[in-house]
Amino acid sequence: MHVRQTPDISGIAAGLDTIEQKLGKYGLTKKEITKARLISEELMTSLIGHADTSAEYMLLSVRKWMGEIVVEISVPGTAYDFSQSMEMGVPLDTDDIGKDAEVTIRNMILKSFASDLKYRNQGGVNSVRLTVVRSNNRQLYYTLGSMLLAIIVGLVFKLFSPESVNQLLSDNLFSPIKTMFMNGLKMVVAPVVFFSIISAVGQFGNLSDMGKIGGKVLGLYLLTTLFATAIGIGIGYLFQLSGDTTMGITALDISSVASQEVHISIKDMLVNIVPSNFTKPFLEANMLQLIFLAVICGIASGMIGSHGKTINDFFSACNELFLKITTLLIKFMPIAVFCSIMSLILTTGMQTLLPVLGICVCFLAGLVLMMSVYCLILLLMAKLNPIPFVKKYSPVMAQVASMASSNASLPLNMSTCEKRLGISPRVYSLSLPLGATMNMDGTCVYLGVFALGLAKLYGVDIMSTSLLPIVASIIILSIGAPGVSGAGLVCLSVLLTQLNVPVEAVGLIMGIDPLLGMLRTMSNCLGDVVVSTIVAKSENLLNMDIYNKDAKKGR
């Protein structure tokens, strides 16, 4: 809603009062309101100074959109170079600088806030938009909007477009765009993990400090993994799933899954941590090997005397570089999310969804219960109010889920830990890469629920004596998940074989596994950030001002 004022001194005074009143209703602090009032006064003066002599009005508007609060001021007038006008100064040899000094001071004020100002001239009216509060959730709103749009458009195509056309669109438009985006993220994952861990190791004065934090991180990851496994198996038994199923669905092509050979071996997993050459972990994006190399390089850089600082500065610069590249890539996430969901809807039939709907409900219940466990351990172990955490991380969960990859989500989680939760880089630079590889709570719930659920559907009874081997298998599979396409399905097929369930059962969920993968990733990343928060609090490396900031406002 626009407020009309006269383009003179009285109009400026009335306009400033209007702006202050409106901003107060949005819950801004006195400091934020004072800053907005100061800038608005200078903007009005500048616009009126370039107004037409016949100008009879000045329009003001204050609005909130997608979390951003914006003040816009408009005055009729011919277009002028707004950015150039802010560069005008006062010659030092000027004797009478009264009026010129006023202009210079005004331009200095406007120039200092230039990033918050946007000028345009349309229809003979000069307008400047001042962004008073920038939203941290704008990317989230775009992502959620693209998800909603994809669901609507996808259902319309599904109902009214021939299946051949839908398949053509998925194969030649939506899937390629999604693949390009994911390839871009995978391109920077290995450097981000490597340089972030090296930077983290370099921040420790001695190895005992790093060992202390690393020990806490690994201990908590093991604890949450045990909780997740217990919840997955417990939910599978708690819900009495129907044994009736449509066996015709098993005709789905599962050869790519069944043909994968995966061996559960702790020995092999430990041996493979040490790479045979330095470049192999980067080429194959082997997270365990990358972590090993990064820790070794970080420790060694602290042992080479005067050259150590130079090398650590280089590693820190590389870390900043690849995080910035990732930030640029993530700006295209709404497009990738739209294409991903469109492809999923167009290629997934209802005959695939219905038979396993009950198991999916169980899986969702398990994830909700696991989230409750996270809140509980935040409260009990870190003595933290979980409400600020939930409010600040819940907007990120949709973005993380859309990536469907814990590794690809690393840069986003790192940024969230530092900027929204106040966690020190000394903690999250070490804990998050480790968690992306070793802490798969969502996968544990998934394996437990779907293994027992599919066993029930196929009439296979699971004896209580089999639970301990199942728990061990789930933990090992979640930590050492194979680096192949459809790793979740491959792990599930291994577990089903152990339970004497036909591997063809995997075909029942193959069509919806991309959606399930999004939910697994969301839970996996949530667990990583919760553990990082707890460890940071225990080490006095959690900025409580940032953690509690704006929790009540939700901004």
PyMOL commands that set and color helices and strands:
alter all, ss='L'
color gray80, all
select helices_A, chain A and resi 9-25+30-49+82-85+98-112+114-116+138-160+163-202+207-238+247-251+255-258+266-271+280-284+287-301+307-330+333-347+350-381+386-403+410-419+425-438+441-457+464-479+487-498+503-510+513-538+544-548
alter helices_A, ss='H'
color red, helices_A
select strands_A, chain A and resi 2-5+58-65+68-76+117-122+125-133
alter strands_A, ss='S'
color yellow, strands_A
deselect
rebuild
show_as cartoon
